[in-house]
Amino acid sequence: MTLIGYLFWGICLVAVIFTFFIEKKLGTTPPYKTEHQTLYDEMTKIDRTLVQN
């Protein structure tokens, strides 16, 4: 491999490692749900438990 190849793959590897550690440090937040969505989720959970029993 030429010097350009080593440089290219080195930069790619550093970018992947950097994004992994930034994601690990900062983390992701759960998606924001409105009250309507939360109520719908709770109602479907109750409906599923009633159907299973």
mmCIF file of the N, C-alpha and C atoms, coordinates in Angstrom:
data_MODEL
# 
_entry.id   MODEL 
# 
loop_
_atom_site.group_PDB 
_atom_site.id 
_atom_site.type_symbol 
_atom_site.label_atom_id 
_atom_site.label_alt_id 
_atom_site.label_comp_id 
_atom_site.label_asym_id 
_atom_site.label_entity_id 
_atom_site.label_seq_id 
_atom_site.pdbx_PDB_ins_code 
_atom_site.Cartn_x 
_atom_site.Cartn_y 
_atom_site.Cartn_z 
_atom_site.occupancy 
_atom_site.B_iso_or_equiv 
_atom_site.pdbx_formal_charge 
_atom_site.auth_seq_id 
_atom_site.auth_comp_id 
_atom_site.auth_asym_id 
_atom_site.auth_atom_id 
_atom_site.pdbx_PDB_model_num 
ATOM 1   N N  . MET A 1 1  ? 0.849   -1.163  0.000  1.00 0.00 ? 1  MET A N  1 
ATOM 2   C CA . MET A 1 1  ? 0.000   0.000   0.000  1.00 0.00 ? 1  MET A CA 1 
ATOM 3   C C  . MET A 1 1  ? 0.900   1.234   0.000  1.00 0.00 ? 1  MET A C  1 
ATOM 4   N N  . THR A 1 2  ? 0.429   2.231   -0.668 1.00 0.00 ? 2  THR A N  1 
ATOM 5   C CA . THR A 1 2  ? 1.221   3.450   -0.748 1.00 0.00 ? 2  THR A CA 1 
ATOM 6   C C  . THR A 1 2  ? 0.991   4.313   0.487  1.00 0.00 ? 2  THR A C  1 
ATOM 7   N N  . LEU A 1 3  ? 1.748   5.374   0.574  1.00 0.00 ? 3  LEU A N  1 
ATOM 8   C CA . LEU A 1 3  ? 1.622   6.307   1.687  1.00 0.00 ? 3  LEU A CA 1 
ATOM 9   C C  . LEU A 1 3  ? 0.228   6.921   1.720  1.00 0.00 ? 3  LEU A C  1 
ATOM 10  N N  . ILE A 1 4  ? -0.344  7.196   0.554  1.00 0.00 ? 4  ILE A N  1 
ATOM 11  C CA . ILE A 1 4  ? -1.691  7.775   0.493  1.00 0.00 ? 4  ILE A CA 1 
ATOM 12  C C  . ILE A 1 4  ? -2.717  6.780   1.037  1.00 0.00 ? 4  ILE A C  1 
ATOM 13  N N  . GLY A 1 5  ? -2.541  5.508   0.746  1.00 0.00 ? 5  GLY A N  1 
ATOM 14  C CA . GLY A 1 5  ? -3.445  4.476   1.254  1.00 0.00 ? 5  GLY A CA 1 
ATOM 15  C C  . GLY A 1 5  ? -3.385  4.373   2.766  1.00 0.00 ? 5  GLY A C  1 
ATOM 16  N N  . TYR A 1 6  ? -2.174  4.352   3.306  1.00 0.00 ? 6  TYR A N  1 
ATOM 17  C CA . TYR A 1 6  ? -2.018  4.310   4.759  1.00 0.00 ? 6  TYR A CA 1 
ATOM 18  C C  . TYR A 1 6  ? -2.640  5.542   5.419  1.00 0.00 ? 6  TYR A C  1 
ATOM 19  N N  . LEU A 1 7  ? -2.443  6.683   4.817  1.00 0.00 ? 7  LEU A N  1 
ATOM 20  C CA . LEU A 1 7  ? -3.002  7.915   5.349  1.00 0.00 ? 7  LEU A CA 1 
ATOM 21  C C  . LEU A 1 7  ? -4.529  7.871   5.320  1.00 0.00 ? 7  LEU A C  1 
ATOM 22  N N  . PHE A 1 8  ? -5.089  7.430   4.205  1.00 0.00 ? 8  PHE A N  1 
ATOM 23  C CA . PHE A 1 8  ? -6.540  7.346   4.057  1.00 0.00 ? 8  PHE A CA 1 
ATOM 24  C C  . PHE A 1 8  ? -7.147  6.403   5.089  1.00 0.00 ? 8  PHE A C  1 
ATOM 25  N N  . TRP A 1 9  ? -6.626  5.172   5.187  1.00 0.00 ? 9  TRP A N  1 
ATOM 26  C CA . TRP A 1 9  ? -7.193  4.198   6.112  1.00 0.00 ? 9  TRP A CA 1 
ATOM 27  C C  . TRP A 1 9  ? -6.915  4.579   7.565  1.00 0.00 ? 9  TRP A C  1 
ATOM 28  N N  . GLY A 1 10 ? -5.830  5.259   7.803  1.00 0.00 ? 10 GLY A N  1 
ATOM 29  C CA . GLY A 1 10 ? -5.545  5.742   9.149  1.00 0.00 ? 10 GLY A CA 1 
ATOM 30  C C  . GLY A 1 10 ? -6.552  6.794   9.590  1.00 0.00 ? 10 GLY A C  1 
ATOM 31  N N  . ILE A 1 11 ? -6.869  7.710   8.694  1.00 0.00 ? 11 ILE A N  1 
ATOM 32  C CA . ILE A 1 11 ? -7.867  8.740   9.002  1.00 0.00 ? 11 ILE A CA 1 
ATOM 33  C C  . ILE A 1 11 ? -9.238  8.101   9.211  1.00 0.00 ? 11 ILE A C  1 
ATOM 34  N N  . CYS A 1 12 ? -9.579  7.130   8.391  1.00 0.00 ? 12 CYS A N  1 
ATOM 35  C CA . CYS A 1 12 ? -10.867 6.437   8.560  1.00 0.00 ? 12 CYS A CA 1 
ATOM 36  C C  . CYS A 1 12 ? -10.932 5.736   9.907  1.00 0.00 ? 12 CYS A C  1 
ATOM 37  N N  . LEU A 1 13 ? -9.871  5.058   10.300 1.00 0.00 ? 13 LEU A N  1 
ATOM 38  C CA . LEU A 1 13 ? -9.843  4.354   11.569 1.00 0.00 ? 13 LEU A CA 1 
ATOM 39  C C  . LEU A 1 13 ? -9.944  5.322   12.748 1.00 0.00 ? 13 LEU A C  1 
ATOM 40  N N  . VAL A 1 14 ? -9.225  6.419   12.671 1.00 0.00 ? 14 VAL A N  1 
ATOM 41  C CA . VAL A 1 14 ? -9.284  7.423   13.734 1.00 0.00 ? 14 VAL A CA 1 
ATOM 42  C C  . VAL A 1 14 ? -10.688 8.013   13.824 1.00 0.00 ? 14 VAL A C  1 
ATOM 43  N N  . ALA A 1 15 ? -11.334 8.257   12.700 1.00 0.00 ? 15 ALA A N  1 
ATOM 44  C CA . ALA A 1 15 ? -12.692 8.816   12.699 1.00 0.00 ? 15 ALA A CA 1 
ATOM 45  C C  . ALA A 1 15 ? -13.680 7.850   13.344 1.00 0.00 ? 15 ALA A C  1 
ATOM 46  N N  . VAL A 1 16 ? -13.567 6.578   13.052 1.00 0.00 ? 16 VAL A N  1 
ATOM 47  C CA . VAL A 1 16 ? -14.470 5.584   13.636 1.00 0.00 ? 16 VAL A CA 1 
ATOM 48  C C  . VAL A 1 16 ? -14.260 5.492   15.142 1.00 0.00 ? 16 VAL A C  1 
ATOM 49  N N  . ILE A 1 17 ? -13.012 5.442   15.573 1.00 0.00 ? 17 ILE A N  1 
ATOM 50  C CA . ILE A 1 17 ? -12.716 5.364   17.003 1.00 0.00 ? 17 ILE A CA 1 
ATOM 51  C C  . ILE A 1 17 ? -13.177 6.625   17.715 1.00 0.00 ? 17 ILE A C  1 
ATOM 52  N N  . PHE A 1 18 ? -12.954 7.789   17.108 1.00 0.00 ? 18 PHE A N  1 
ATOM 53  C CA . PHE A 1 18 ? -13.366 9.060   17.704 1.00 0.00 ? 18 PHE A CA 1 
ATOM 54  C C  . PHE A 1 18 ? -14.876 9.124   17.880 1.00 0.00 ? 18 PHE A C  1 
ATOM 55  N N  . THR A 1 19 ? -15.627 8.734   16.841 1.00 0.00 ? 19 THR A N  1 
ATOM 56  C CA . THR A 1 19 ? -17.089 8.783   16.943 1.00 0.00 ? 19 THR A CA 1 
ATOM 57  C C  . THR A 1 19 ? -17.602 7.779   17.971 1.00 0.00 ? 19 THR A C  1 
ATOM 58  N N  . PHE A 1 20 ? -16.954 6.622   18.082 1.00 0.00 ? 20 PHE A N  1 
ATOM 59  C CA . PHE A 1 20 ? -17.350 5.637   19.079 1.00 0.00 ? 20 PHE A CA 1 
ATOM 60  C C  . PHE A 1 20 ? -17.206 6.208   20.490 1.00 0.00 ? 20 PHE A C  1 
ATOM 61  N N  . PHE A 1 21 ? -16.073 6.831   20.783 1.00 0.00 ? 21 PHE A N  1 
ATOM 62  C CA . PHE A 1 21 ? -15.857 7.366   22.120 1.00 0.00 ? 21 PHE A CA 1 
ATOM 63  C C  . PHE A 1 21 ? -16.737 8.584   22.411 1.00 0.00 ? 21 PHE A C  1 
ATOM 64  N N  . ILE A 1 22 ? -16.988 9.413   21.419 1.00 0.00 ? 22 ILE A N  1 
ATOM 65  C CA . ILE A 1 22 ? -17.880 10.552  21.626 1.00 0.00 ? 22 ILE A CA 1 
ATOM 66  C C  . ILE A 1 22 ? -19.301 10.062  21.904 1.00 0.00 ? 22 ILE A C  1 
ATOM 67  N N  . GLU A 1 23 ? -19.749 9.062   21.163 1.00 0.00 ? 23 GLU A N  1 
ATOM 68  C CA . GLU A 1 23 ? -21.079 8.497   21.387 1.00 0.00 ? 23 GLU A CA 1 
ATOM 69  C C  . GLU A 1 23 ? -21.158 7.872   22.781 1.00 0.00 ? 23 GLU A C  1 
ATOM 70  N N  . LYS A 1 24 ? -20.104 7.196   23.186 1.00 0.00 ? 24 LYS A N  1 
ATOM 71  C CA . LYS A 1 24 ? -20.081 6.566   24.505 1.00 0.00 ? 24 LYS A CA 1 
ATOM 72  C C  . LYS A 1 24 ? -20.103 7.625   25.609 1.00 0.00 ? 24 LYS A C  1 
ATOM 73  N N  . LYS A 1 25 ? -19.397 8.720   25.405 1.00 0.00 ? 25 LYS A N  1 
ATOM 74  C CA . LYS A 1 25 ? -19.326 9.767   26.420 1.00 0.00 ? 25 LYS A CA 1 
ATOM 75  C C  . LYS A 1 25 ? -20.626 10.557  26.505 1.00 0.00 ? 25 LYS A C  1 
ATOM 76  N N  . LEU A 1 26 ? -21.140 11.006  25.375 1.00 0.00 ? 26 LEU A N  1 
ATOM 77  C CA . LEU A 1 26 ? -22.327 11.855  25.370 1.00 0.00 ? 26 LEU A CA 1 
ATOM 78  C C  . LEU A 1 26 ? -23.620 11.052  25.428 1.00 0.00 ? 26 LEU A C  1 
ATOM 79  N N  . GLY A 1 27 ? -23.634 9.902   24.776 1.00 0.00 ? 27 GLY A N  1 
ATOM 80  C CA . GLY A 1 27 ? -24.827 9.071   24.763 1.00 0.00 ? 27 GLY A CA 1 
ATOM 81  C C  . GLY A 1 27 ? -25.931 9.681   23.923 1.00 0.00 ? 27 GLY A C  1 
ATOM 82  N N  . THR A 1 28 ? -26.992 8.939   23.803 1.00 0.00 ? 28 THR A N  1 
ATOM 83  C CA . THR A 1 28 ? -28.154 9.438   23.074 1.00 0.00 ? 28 THR A CA 1 
ATOM 84  C C  . THR A 1 28 ? -29.308 9.572   24.044 1.00 0.00 ? 28 THR A C  1 
ATOM 85  N N  . THR A 1 29 ? -30.149 10.525  23.800 1.00 0.00 ? 29 THR A N  1 
ATOM 86  C CA . THR A 1 29 ? -31.313 10.733  24.651 1.00 0.00 ? 29 THR A CA 1 
ATOM 87  C C  . THR A 1 29 ? -32.510 10.002  24.051 1.00 0.00 ? 29 THR A C  1 
ATOM 88  N N  . PRO A 1 30 ? -33.435 9.584   24.894 1.00 0.00 ? 30 PRO A N  1 
ATOM 89  C CA . PRO A 1 30 ? -34.623 8.937   24.349 1.00 0.00 ? 30 PRO A CA 1 
ATOM 90  C C  . PRO A 1 30 ? -35.459 9.938   23.561 1.00 0.00 ? 30 PRO A C  1 
ATOM 91  N N  . PRO A 1 31 ? -36.202 9.483   22.590 1.00 0.00 ? 31 PRO A N  1 
ATOM 92  C CA . PRO A 1 31 ? -37.008 10.412  21.791 1.00 0.00 ? 31 PRO A CA 1 
ATOM 93  C C  . PRO A 1 31 ? -38.077 11.087  22.638 1.00 0.00 ? 31 PRO A C  1 
ATOM 94  N N  . TYR A 1 32 ? -38.377 12.316  22.295 1.00 0.00 ? 32 TYR A N  1 
ATOM 95  C CA . TYR A 1 32 ? -39.392 13.080  23.015 1.00 0.00 ? 32 TYR A CA 1 
ATOM 96  C C  . TYR A 1 32 ? -40.774 12.589  22.610 1.00 0.00 ? 32 TYR A C  1 
ATOM 97  N N  . LYS A 1 33 ? -41.617 12.321  23.591 1.00 0.00 ? 33 LYS A N  1 
ATOM 98  C CA . LYS A 1 33 ? -42.983 11.893  23.310 1.00 0.00 ? 33 LYS A CA 1 
ATOM 99  C C  . LYS A 1 33 ? -43.957 12.904  23.897 1.00 0.00 ? 33 LYS A C  1 
ATOM 100 N N  . THR A 1 34 ? -44.986 13.184  23.138 1.00 0.00 ? 34 THR A N  1 
ATOM 101 C CA . THR A 1 34 ? -46.027 14.075  23.642 1.00 0.00 ? 34 THR A CA 1 
ATOM 102 C C  . THR A 1 34 ? -46.898 13.307  24.629 1.00 0.00 ? 34 THR A C  1 
ATOM 103 N N  . GLU A 1 35 ? -47.760 14.028  25.324 1.00 0.00 ? 35 GLU A N  1 
ATOM 104 C CA . GLU A 1 35 ? -48.666 13.380  26.275 1.00 0.00 ? 35 GLU A CA 1 
ATOM 105 C C  . GLU A 1 35 ? -49.603 12.410  25.561 1.00 0.00 ? 35 GLU A C  1 
ATOM 106 N N  . HIS A 1 36 ? -50.011 12.780  24.351 1.00 0.00 ? 36 HIS A N  1 
ATOM 107 C CA . HIS A 1 36 ? -50.907 11.916  23.580 1.00 0.00 ? 36 HIS A CA 1 
ATOM 108 C C  . HIS A 1 36 ? -50.215 10.596  23.236 1.00 0.00 ? 36 HIS A C  1 
ATOM 109 N N  . GLN A 1 37 ? -48.963 10.652  22.823 1.00 0.00 ? 37 GLN A N  1 
ATOM 110 C CA . GLN A 1 37 ? -48.231 9.433   22.491 1.00 0.00 ? 37 GLN A CA 1 
ATOM 111 C C  . GLN A 1 37 ? -48.017 8.561   23.721 1.00 0.00 ? 37 GLN A C  1 
ATOM 112 N N  . THR A 1 38 ? -47.701 9.190   24.861 1.00 0.00 ? 38 THR A N  1 
ATOM 113 C CA . THR A 1 38 ? -47.504 8.441   26.090 1.00 0.00 ? 38 THR A CA 1 
ATOM 114 C C  . THR A 1 38 ? -48.793 7.768   26.524 1.00 0.00 ? 38 THR A C  1 
ATOM 115 N N  . LEU A 1 39 ? -49.909 8.487   26.434 1.00 0.00 ? 39 LEU A N  1 
ATOM 116 C CA . LEU A 1 39 ? -51.206 7.917   26.788 1.00 0.00 ? 39 LEU A CA 1 
ATOM 117 C C  . LEU A 1 39 ? -51.552 6.754   25.871 1.00 0.00 ? 39 LEU A C  1 
ATOM 118 N N  . TYR A 1 40 ? -51.290 6.891   24.581 1.00 0.00 ? 40 TYR A N  1 
ATOM 119 C CA . TYR A 1 40 ? -51.565 5.814   23.629 1.00 0.00 ? 40 TYR A CA 1 
ATOM 120 C C  . TYR A 1 40 ? -50.726 4.581   23.958 1.00 0.00 ? 40 TYR A C  1 
ATOM 121 N N  . ASP A 1 41 ? -49.455 4.782   24.290 1.00 0.00 ? 41 ASP A N  1 
ATOM 122 C CA . ASP A 1 41 ? -48.584 3.658   24.652 1.00 0.00 ? 41 ASP A CA 1 
ATOM 123 C C  . ASP A 1 41 ? -49.114 2.930   25.881 1.00 0.00 ? 41 ASP A C  1 
ATOM 124 N N  . GLU A 1 42 ? -49.520 3.685   26.891 1.00 0.00 ? 42 GLU A N  1 
ATOM 125 C CA . GLU A 1 42 ? -50.049 3.066   28.110 1.00 0.00 ? 42 GLU A CA 1 
ATOM 126 C C  . GLU A 1 42 ? -51.339 2.300   27.817 1.00 0.00 ? 42 GLU A C  1 
ATOM 127 N N  . MET A 1 43 ? -52.206 2.860   26.981 1.00 0.00 ? 43 MET A N  1 
ATOM 128 C CA . MET A 1 43 ? -53.458 2.184   26.652 1.00 0.00 ? 43 MET A CA 1 
ATOM 129 C C  . MET A 1 43 ? -53.202 0.890   25.891 1.00 0.00 ? 43 MET A C  1 
ATOM 130 N N  . THR A 1 44 ? -52.252 0.889   24.986 1.00 0.00 ? 44 THR A N  1 
ATOM 131 C CA . THR A 1 44 ? -51.965 -0.335  24.239 1.00 0.00 ? 44 THR A CA 1 
ATOM 132 C C  . THR A 1 44 ? -51.330 -1.390  25.142 1.00 0.00 ? 44 THR A C  1 
ATOM 133 N N  . LYS A 1 45 ? -50.535 -0.973  26.134 1.00 0.00 ? 45 LYS A N  1 
ATOM 134 C CA . LYS A 1 45 ? -49.978 -1.944  27.084 1.00 0.00 ? 45 LYS A CA 1 
ATOM 135 C C  . LYS A 1 45 ? -51.093 -2.605  27.880 1.00 0.00 ? 45 LYS A C  1 
ATOM 136 N N  . ILE A 1 46 ? -52.058 -1.799  28.320 1.00 0.00 ? 46 ILE A N  1 
ATOM 137 C CA . ILE A 1 46 ? -53.179 -2.345  29.090 1.00 0.00 ? 46 ILE A CA 1 
ATOM 138 C C  . ILE A 1 46 ? -54.004 -3.278  28.214 1.00 0.00 ? 46 ILE A C  1 
ATOM 139 N N  . ASP A 1 47 ? -54.250 -2.883  26.974 1.00 0.00 ? 47 ASP A N  1 
ATOM 140 C CA . ASP A 1 47 ? -55.031 -3.727  26.066 1.00 0.00 ? 47 ASP A CA 1 
ATOM 141 C C  . ASP A 1 47 ? -54.328 -5.063  25.814 1.00 0.00 ? 47 ASP A C  1 
ATOM 142 N N  . ARG A 1 48 ? -53.033 -5.041  25.663 1.00 0.00 ? 48 ARG A N  1 
ATOM 143 C CA . ARG A 1 48 ? -52.290 -6.286  25.423 1.00 0.00 ? 48 ARG A CA 1 
ATOM 144 C C  . ARG A 1 48 ? -52.353 -7.215  26.617 1.00 0.00 ? 48 ARG A C  1 
ATOM 145 N N  . THR A 1 49 ? -52.267 -6.655  27.820 1.00 0.00 ? 49 THR A N  1 
ATOM 146 C CA . THR A 1 49 ? -52.349 -7.527  29.001 1.00 0.00 ? 49 THR A CA 1 
ATOM 147 C C  . THR A 1 49 ? -53.747 -8.106  29.160 1.00 0.00 ? 49 THR A C  1 
ATOM 148 N N  . LEU A 1 50 ? -54.779 -7.341  28.803 1.00 0.00 ? 50 LEU A N  1 
ATOM 149 C CA . LEU A 1 50 ? -56.138 -7.863  28.891 1.00 0.00 ? 50 LEU A CA 1 
ATOM 150 C C  . LEU A 1 50 ? -56.377 -8.970  27.865 1.00 0.00 ? 50 LEU A C  1 
ATOM 151 N N  . VAL A 1 51 ? -55.811 -8.827  26.681 1.00 0.00 ? 51 VAL A N  1 
ATOM 152 C CA . VAL A 1 51 ? -56.000 -9.812  25.620 1.00 0.00 ? 51 VAL A CA 1 
ATOM 153 C C  . VAL A 1 51 ? -55.254 -11.108 25.987 1.00 0.00 ? 51 VAL A C  1 
ATOM 154 N N  . GLN A 1 52 ? -54.095 -10.989 26.587 1.00 0.00 ? 52 GLN A N  1 
ATOM 155 C CA . GLN A 1 52 ? -53.311 -12.187 26.936 1.00 0.00 ? 52 GLN A CA 1 
ATOM 156 C C  . GLN A 1 52 ? -53.960 -12.971 28.062 1.00 0.00 ? 52 GLN A C  1 
ATOM 157 N N  . ASN A 1 53 ? -54.668 -12.309 28.954 1.00 0.00 ? 53 ASN A N  1 
ATOM 158 C CA . ASN A 1 53 ? -55.293 -13.008 30.089 1.00 0.00 ? 53 ASN A CA 1 
ATOM 159 C C  . ASN A 1 53 ? -56.616 -13.542 29.713 1.00 0.00 ? 53 ASN A C  1 
# 
